[in-house]
Amino acid sequence: MPEARAIQRNLASQVLRHGETGNIHLVAGVDVSALRNRGPARGAVVVLRYPELTLKEWETVEETLSFPYVPGLLSFRESPIVLKAWEALSCVPDLIMVDGQGILHPRRLGIAAHLGLILDLPAVGCAKSLLLGRHDPVPSHAGAWAPVRDGDEVVGAALRTRDGGSLVYVSIGHKIDLHQAIQWTLRCVGNHRLPEPTRLAHLAAGGKLKASPLRAQARSMSANTGLN
């Protein structure tokens, strides 16, 4: 896949590692559930009101992915289905949080950075595992973090979101700096290790997020009237 890697290197130079994120009212969480090499996948976008962290809207799309599973190239495999779910939204989020990597990536373009560029919105990568790099030990209290370095470059942060909890790995996606990415991750944490936008997106992608009564009613009315 040399062409895809070349595209990543080219796009990585366009990622903005700074930006203003003061006027945030809607935060989107993004995730994809897929088997590695077979079967359908489900892409999910969940939108939460901020600072309430209450669910405003969510959309999912199911289809078979055409791009093969290749570590380091997951954005080519998963971004198209995420974008289809995004297009179904009735609102425009102000910030994207992705269950995946931003610039904490061999070519500095994980799915959070790729989606941030495509959508031209501030984006944060918040992954459950470390893709590359190293970091010092992180104290056990919530909010503690250590920079993740790949060689001499800081590419992300190992962050503890709950006292004694497991780490998450935060990185710049687009139009945000690392300190803001860390702060927004912490601001969006509820009662779980993962921030609510990506936690709920993970549930939606796994088919485990249930529709609210209003959402179910709206879909029922749409089906009965023949509206899409």
N, C-alpha and C positions, 0 to 999 in steps of 0.2 A: 504493500500500500504506500509506495513512495509519494504518489501524488497527494494523498490525504495528509501525509506528514508535512509536505511542502506547503500545503494550504495552511496548516496549523502554524507553521513558522511565520508565514506572511501575515496572518491575522493577529498573531500574538503581538506584533509590533504596533497594532492599532488599539490595543487594550489601554484604557486610561486608568492609571493606578492612583487616581485622586478624584475628588469631586465633592459637591455639596449635597448632603442628604437631610437637610433640616426639615423639609415640609413633606413628611411621610404620613399618609393616612391609610393606604392600602398596601399590604405586604403579601406577595404571592409566594407560595411554596410549590416546588416542582420536584417530581420524582417519576421514575419509570419502573415498572415491574415486568421483567422478561426473563425467560430461560435463555441460556447462552446461545444455542444454535438451532432451536426449533420452537414451533408453537407461536401462538399470538402473544402480543405484548399489550400492556395498558399504560398509557401516559396520562398523568394527572397534573392539573394546576388547581391549587386551592388558594383562595383569596381571603385574608383576614383583615378586619378593621384594626387599626392601631390608634391608640394604645390599648384598646379593650381586649385585643386578641380574640375577638368573636368571629365566627364564620360568616362571611358575607356571600360567597359564591364558590362553586367548584365545578370543574368539568373534567371528564375523562374521555379518552379515545382508545379504541381497541383495534389493532391490526397486526398483521405479520410484518416484522421488520425485514427490510431488504438488505441492509448492510450487515456483513458478518460480525461476529463478536471478535474484536481484536483489542486487547488491552492497550490503553493509551489513545484509542480512536473511538471511544464510546460516544462522543458527541455526534459523530456522523451517523451512528446507529440510532441514537435516541432523540436527538433534537427534532427531527421531522414530526414525530408523533406528539412531542410536547407542543410544538408550534400549532398543530391542528387543534389540540385542546385549548391552547391560548386564544386562537381565533374564535372559539365558541363563547368566550367570556363576554358579558355585557358591560363590564367595567374595565378600566385601565389601571393596573397596579402601579404604584410609585417605586417599588423596590422588589427585586426578585431574590429569593433564597433557594438555592438548589442543593438537593441531596447529592453532592458530588464535588468535584474539584474546580477551582478557578485557575489561578496561575500556579498552584501547587501541582505541577505537571511537567513531564520531561521537556515539552516544547512550549510550556507556559500558556497552554490553551486547553484547559479542561472544559467540561460542558457548561459550567457556570459562566466562564469567560466567553465561550462561543455564543450562548444564548444572550448574554448581556450585549454583545456586539450586534447581533441580529436585531434585537428589540430596542437597542439604543437606550437602555435603562440601567440604573445602578443595580449591580448584581453581586451576590455573596455566595461563595462556595462553602458548604458546611458538610464535611464528609465524616463518616463513622470510622474510617481507617486511614492510616498514613500511606500515601502512595510512594513517596520518596522523601529523602532528606533526613535530617537528624535534629534533635532538640534536647535541651537540658531537662532534668526532672522538673515536674510542675507541682507546686504545693497543693495540698489536698483541699483547700477551701475554694468555694465557688467564686469565679471571676479571675482566678489565677491563670496565668498563661506563660508560655515560653515561645520565642520565635523558632520557626522551623527553617533551617538553612539547607540549601542545596549548594555545596561548595561554600563560597563566600556570600551568596545571595540569599536574602531573607525572602522566602516564597510563601509563608503562611504562619499560622500560630497553632500550637497545641493548647487547647482551652478547656478548662474545667468549668462546667456550667452548674454543677451541684456539688455540695460538700461531699468529698469522698467518692464522687461519681467518676465514671470512665471519661476519658478525654474525647473531644471532638476536634476536627482539624479544619480551621477556618482559613480561607484565602480570598484575595481580591478576585472578583469576577470582572467588573467593569464600572467605571465612574465612581470609584470609592477607594479610600485608602485602607490599610490594614487595621489601623486603630478603630476607624468607623465600622469596619466589617465585624470586628470583635464586639464593639458596643451594641450594634444592632442584633447580633446573635444573642447576647445576654438580655437585651430588652425584650426579645421575643420568646424567651424561655418561660414556660409555665411551671407545671409540676413534674416535668420529665427532664431527662438528660438532653434530649433533642429540642431545638426551638420549635414552637408550635407550627409554623408554616410548613417546615419539612416533615415534621412528625405526622401531621394530618395528610400531607401529600403522599407520604409512604402508605398510610392506611387507605387512602383513595386509590392509589395505584394497585394495591393488593386486594381491592374490592371489599374492604372492611369499613369504609366510612359510609354511614347510613344517611340517607336523605332526611332533611328536616321536614316537618309537616308542610311548611310553605312551599318548599322545593317540590315535594311529591305532588302537592295540589296543583302547582303551576304546570308540571309535566303532564298530569292527568288532563287538565284543561286543554293543553296544547294538543295532546293526542286526540281528544274528543272533537276538537274543532278542525283538525287537519293542519294545524300550524306547526312549523318547525322552529 
